[in-house]
Amino acid sequence: MINPLTYIHPNAKLAENVKIDPFTVIHEDVEIGEGTWIGSNVTIMEGTRIGKNCLIFPGAVIAAIPQDLKYSGEKTIVEIGDNTTIRECVTINKGTNDRGKTRVGNNCLIMAYSHVAHDCIIGDYCIISNSCQLAGHVVIGDHVRFGGVSAVHQFVHIGRHVFIGGGSLVRKDVPPFIKAVKDPLSYGGVNSVGLKRSGFSVERINHILDIYRTLYNKGLNTGKALEFIEEDLPASDEKDEILTFIRDSGRGIIKRFSKNDQDDDI
């Protein structure tokens, strides 16, 4: 059902059972999958690809041009996977020449007033709480959870199954399977609760704990800790994923929390 007060460009491609509420604008070169609902006063701009059974709430703006002065009008897109919910007043900018697209995965929830900048890649089953701000080129793995009012620096990578505490400023890469909390943002332990909910066994979680105890609690520098993990801890997919993430980190990873890093109370 498409309300007659909606504007849809004749070149937009909509599945037959898409529902669009009044005062929404759909530009050209837009594709919307079956079962998707788009609320009122939404703007879906050129280059948007929305999957099946999505919910787009009022005030959202999808695929506006990047807020990047280097953008010169190149043809890029925004991809939104199936079963994803975009709440009120969320903004998602299209990509630049760097990646050519901004992507939000399947089964995600992006809560009200959040911003996803150009060339961000968000995995599946992610929850981004209210008023989170993602700068350009951020990469987020599957099953990541953000507390509200968090901000992520450009080019930061966040691994799978990470929990980011509310109000966080994420300046460094965050390795998989952990909690990132406090100020400055620091290692806060393994995300055991999230891993259990995702079906990880106690044995796998304990193995991940052993890896991060070595990395953060043994007093070794990162290079020595990685050597110890590589040589002395049992092989596993999780170990390979953690080692690869840290070695490939462009910004460096978050550190263990130290009281000396705390800001002085005013």
Residue, then its C-alpha position, 0 to 999 in steps of 0.5 A: m500500500i502506497n499513500p497517494l501523498t507520497y512521491i515516488h520517482p518513476n525509475a524507483k523499483l519497489a516490490e509489490n507489497v511495500k508499504i509507504d506512508p504519506f509525505t515520504v519522498i523516494h528518489e530515482d535509482v532506489e530499490i526496496g525489497e518486499g515486505t518493507w514498511i517506510g513511515s511518513n516524512v522519510t527521504i530515500m535518496e538516489g543509490t539506496r538499496i533496502g532489503k526485505n521486511c525492513l522498517i524505516f521510521p519517520g524522519a529518517v534520511i537514507a543515502a544523502i551525499p557524504q559530508d566529506l569535502k573530497y566527495s565529487g559526485e561519484k555514483t555510490i550507494v547505501e545497502i541495508g540488509d533484510n529485517t533491519t529497523i531504522r528508527e526515527c531521524v537516523t541519517i545514513n550517508k552513501g559511500t565515496n570512491d573509497r568503498g563505493k558504498t555504505r552498508v548496514g547488515n541484516n537483522c540490525l537495529i539502529m535507534a533514533y537520532s544515530h548517524v552512519a557516515h560514508d563508507c561505514i560497514i556494519g555487520d549483521y545483528c548489530i544494535i546501535s542505541n540512540s544518538c550514536q555517531l559513526a564517522g566515515h570508514v568505520v567497520i563493525g563486525d557482527h553482533v556488536r552492541f552500542g550503548g547510547v550517545s557513543a561516538v566512533h572516530q573515522f577508520v576505527h574497526i570494531g570486532r565481532h561480539v563487542f559491547i561498547g558502553g554508553g557514552s563512549l568515545v571510540r578512538k582506537d580499534v576494539p578487538p572481538f569478543i570483549k567489552a569496551v568501557k570507562d573513559p578513556l575507553s578501555y578493555g573491560g573483560v570478555n563479553s561473556v553474557g553476549l557470547k552465551r546468548s549467541g551460543f558460545s560454549v563455556e569452553r570457548i568463552n574460557h579459551i577467549l578469556d585465556i587469550y585476553r588475560t595474556l594480552y592485558n593482564k600478564g604485563l607483556n607488551t602487545g608484540k610479546a603477548l601475541e607471540f605467547i598466544e601464538e605459541d602457547l595457547p591452543a589453536s582455535d578459530e577465535k584465536d586466529e580471529i583475535l590475532t589477525f584483528i590485532r596485527d591488522s589494526g591500523r589505529g592500534i587497539i584499546k588498552r587495559f584501564s588504568k586509574n592513572d588515565q582517569d581525568d581529574d574530577i572538577 
